[in-house]
Amino acid sequence: MNDLLLYALFAVPPLVLGLLAQSWLRNTVSRFSQQPTSTHLTGAEIAERILLANGATDVRVVPTSGALTDHYDPRTKTVALSEPVYGARSVTAAAVAAHEVGHALQHQQAYAPLAFRSAMFPAVAFASNFWIILLVGGVILQAVGLIWLAIALYAVAVLFHVVTLPVEFDASRRAGIQLRQLGLVSGGEAAGSRRVLTAAASTYVVGALAAISQLAFLVLSTQND
């Protein structure tokens, strides 16, 4: 099969799905950012309440710049909430804040997939930076061994994408439980928070599919050469 056709076969569907997932996420986040929660708590306050209720008093909640930059850093035990989440009193803010605290609870309870992903990070950082250099060098030098080494490094990055899925899904599951059990959202707000978390999860699924598709293309195109 022609390499260009092969690339289109593996690259175009994930690209289209990625654009759709990002659009869905933006629209969902925007919609529920306009819906206030009945508790009128900010994202930071919700995060702190969940942490306190679970005895995670050594975790700090801090603001971070940008939008959709929310994350949990296990090295410093900080839940970093973006500007639209940290001080907002919306369903979106509640969902995102609770999700990031879900990662803190995973860390607290030694959730195995999170520990595995964290352990992988140094190798993934190395692989992500060098696989394309090796691939280009292998193509220029017509060195098949270098190309396969590049593919092996890229496979490490793909594995990271796959391992990320259960970590993100579990964090969202924990978020939903905490929001309901602690009375931080009402029935209708809980449904909205689930929609926000589902839209966010779709981007991770599409990202993993895109990485797998790219890996399949590299393997098949190298075998065909």
C-alpha positions as CSV (number, residue, x, y, z in Angstrom):
1,M,0.0,0.0,0.0
2,N,1.2,3.5,-0.8
3,D,2.7,5.2,2.2
4,L,0.6,8.4,1.7
5,L,-2.6,6.4,1.5
6,L,-1.5,4.3,4.5
7,Y,-0.8,7.5,6.5
8,A,-4.2,9.0,5.6
9,L,-5.9,5.8,6.7
10,F,-4.3,5.9,10.1
11,A,-4.0,9.7,10.7
12,V,-7.2,11.2,9.4
13,P,-9.8,9.4,11.6
14,P,-8.0,10.2,14.9
15,L,-7.5,13.8,13.7
16,V,-11.2,14.2,13.0
17,L,-12.2,12.5,16.3
18,G,-9.7,14.8,18.1
19,L,-11.2,17.9,16.6
20,L,-14.7,16.7,17.6
21,A,-13.6,15.8,21.1
22,Q,-12.0,19.2,21.6
23,S,-15.0,21.0,20.3
24,W,-17.3,18.9,22.6
25,L,-15.1,19.7,25.6
26,R,-15.0,23.4,24.9
27,N,-18.7,23.6,24.4
28,T,-19.5,21.5,27.5
29,V,-17.1,23.5,29.7
30,S,-18.5,26.8,28.4
31,R,-22.1,25.7,29.0
32,F,-21.6,24.5,32.6
33,S,-19.3,27.4,33.4
34,Q,-22.5,29.5,33.2
35,Q,-24.4,27.3,35.7
36,P,-23.7,28.1,39.3
37,T,-23.7,25.4,42.0
38,S,-26.3,25.7,44.8
39,T,-23.5,25.7,47.4
40,H,-21.8,28.7,45.8
41,L,-18.4,27.3,46.7
42,T,-15.4,28.1,44.5
43,G,-13.4,25.4,42.8
44,A,-10.7,25.9,45.3
45,E,-13.1,25.6,48.2
46,I,-14.6,22.4,46.8
47,A,-11.1,20.9,46.4
48,E,-10.2,21.8,50.0
49,R,-13.4,20.3,51.4
50,I,-12.9,17.0,49.6
51,L,-9.3,16.9,50.7
52,L,-10.2,17.6,54.3
53,A,-13.0,15.0,54.3
54,N,-10.5,12.4,53.2
55,G,-7.8,13.3,55.6
56,A,-5.5,14.6,52.8
57,T,-4.4,17.6,54.8
58,D,-0.9,17.6,53.4
59,V,-2.1,18.5,49.9
60,R,-2.2,22.2,48.9
61,V,-4.6,23.8,46.5
62,V,-3.0,26.5,44.4
63,P,-3.9,28.6,41.4
64,T,-2.2,28.2,38.1
65,S,-2.3,30.4,35.0
66,G,-4.1,29.6,31.8
67,A,-7.3,27.6,31.0
68,L,-7.6,23.8,31.1
69,T,-4.2,23.7,32.8
70,D,-5.5,22.0,35.9
71,H,-3.4,19.2,37.3
72,Y,-2.2,17.3,40.3
73,D,1.5,17.2,41.0
74,P,2.4,14.1,43.2
75,R,6.0,15.4,43.7
76,T,4.8,18.5,45.6
77,K,1.4,17.3,46.6
78,T,-0.3,20.2,45.0
79,V,-3.7,20.5,43.2
80,A,-3.2,23.3,40.7
81,L,-6.4,24.8,39.5
82,S,-6.6,27.1,36.5
83,E,-7.9,30.7,36.7
84,P,-11.4,29.8,35.4
85,V,-11.7,27.0,38.0
86,Y,-9.9,28.2,41.1
87,G,-12.2,31.1,42.0
88,A,-15.3,30.1,39.9
89,R,-18.6,29.0,41.5
90,S,-19.9,26.9,38.6
91,V,-20.6,23.2,37.8
92,T,-17.6,23.1,35.6
93,A,-15.3,24.4,38.3
94,A,-16.8,21.9,40.8
95,A,-16.2,19.0,38.3
96,V,-12.7,19.9,37.4
97,A,-11.6,20.7,40.9
98,A,-13.0,17.4,42.2
99,H,-11.3,15.5,39.3
100,E,-7.9,16.9,40.2
101,V,-8.5,16.0,43.9
102,G,-9.4,12.5,42.6
103,H,-5.7,12.2,41.5
104,A,-4.6,13.4,45.0
105,L,-6.8,10.7,46.6
106,Q,-5.3,8.1,44.2
107,H,-1.8,9.2,45.4
108,Q,-2.9,9.0,49.0
109,Q,-4.2,5.4,48.5
110,A,-1.3,4.3,46.4
111,Y,-3.5,3.6,43.3
112,A,-1.3,1.3,41.2
113,P,-1.9,2.7,37.7
114,L,-1.0,6.2,39.0
115,A,2.2,4.9,40.6
116,F,3.0,3.1,37.3
117,R,2.4,6.2,35.2
118,S,4.5,8.3,37.6
119,A,7.4,5.7,37.4
120,M,7.2,5.8,33.6
121,F,7.5,9.5,33.3
122,P,11.3,9.9,33.1
123,A,11.4,7.2,30.4
124,V,8.5,8.8,28.5
125,A,10.1,12.2,28.7
126,F,13.3,10.8,27.1
127,A,11.4,8.8,24.5
128,S,9.2,11.7,23.5
129,N,12.2,14.0,23.0
130,F,14.4,11.6,21.0
131,W,12.3,9.1,19.0
132,I,11.7,11.6,16.2
133,I,15.4,12.4,16.0
134,L,16.2,8.8,15.6
135,L,13.5,8.3,13.1
136,V,14.7,11.1,10.9
137,G,18.3,10.0,11.2
138,G,17.3,6.4,10.3
139,V,15.4,7.6,7.2
140,I,18.2,9.9,6.0
141,L,20.9,7.2,6.6
142,Q,18.6,4.4,5.4
143,A,19.4,2.6,8.7
144,V,16.5,0.3,9.4
145,G,17.9,-0.5,12.9
146,L,17.7,3.2,13.9
147,I,14.1,3.4,12.6
148,W,13.0,0.4,14.7
149,L,14.8,1.9,17.7
150,A,12.8,5.1,17.1
151,I,9.6,3.1,16.9
152,A,10.4,1.2,20.1
153,L,10.9,4.6,21.9
154,Y,7.6,5.9,20.5
155,A,5.9,2.7,21.8
156,V,6.9,3.8,25.3
157,A,5.1,7.1,24.8
158,V,2.1,5.2,23.4
159,L,2.0,3.0,26.5
160,F,1.9,6.1,28.7
161,H,-1.2,7.3,26.8
162,V,-2.8,3.9,27.4
163,V,-1.9,3.8,31.1
164,T,-3.3,7.3,31.5
165,L,-6.9,6.1,30.6
166,P,-7.7,4.2,33.8
167,V,-6.0,6.9,35.8
168,E,-8.2,9.6,34.4
169,F,-11.4,7.5,34.4
170,D,-10.8,6.5,38.1
171,A,-10.2,10.2,39.1
172,S,-13.5,11.1,37.5
173,R,-15.3,8.3,39.3
174,R,-13.8,9.4,42.6
175,A,-14.8,13.0,41.8
176,G,-18.5,12.1,41.2
177,I,-18.6,10.1,44.4
178,Q,-17.1,12.9,46.5
179,L,-19.3,15.6,45.0
180,R,-22.5,13.6,45.8
181,Q,-21.5,12.2,49.2
182,L,-20.4,15.5,50.5
183,G,-23.4,17.3,49.2
184,L,-21.3,19.7,47.1
185,V,-23.7,19.4,44.1
186,S,-27.4,18.8,43.7
187,G,-29.0,16.2,41.5
188,G,-29.1,18.3,38.3
189,E,-25.6,19.7,39.0
190,A,-24.2,16.2,39.4
191,A,-25.5,15.3,36.0
192,G,-23.8,18.5,34.6
193,S,-20.5,17.6,36.3
194,R,-20.7,14.1,34.8
195,R,-21.1,15.6,31.3
196,V,-18.0,17.9,31.9
197,L,-15.9,14.9,33.1
198,T,-17.1,12.7,30.2
199,A,-16.2,15.3,27.6
200,A,-12.8,15.7,29.2
201,A,-12.3,11.9,29.3
202,S,-13.1,11.7,25.5
203,T,-10.0,13.8,24.8
204,Y,-7.8,11.2,26.5
205,V,-9.4,8.4,24.6
206,V,-8.9,10.1,21.3
207,G,-5.3,10.9,22.2
208,A,-4.6,7.3,23.0
209,L,-6.2,6.2,19.7
210,A,-4.2,8.7,17.8
211,A,-1.0,7.5,19.4
212,I,-1.8,3.9,18.7
213,S,-2.7,4.7,15.1
214,Q,0.6,6.5,14.6
215,L,2.5,3.5,16.0
216,A,0.6,1.1,13.7
217,F,1.5,3.3,10.7
218,L,5.2,3.4,11.6
219,V,5.3,-0.3,12.0
220,L,3.5,-1.1,8.8
221,S,5.3,1.5,6.7
222,T,8.7,0.2,8.0
223,Q,7.7,-3.4,7.2
224,N,6.7,-2.4,3.7
225,D,10.0,-0.7,2.9
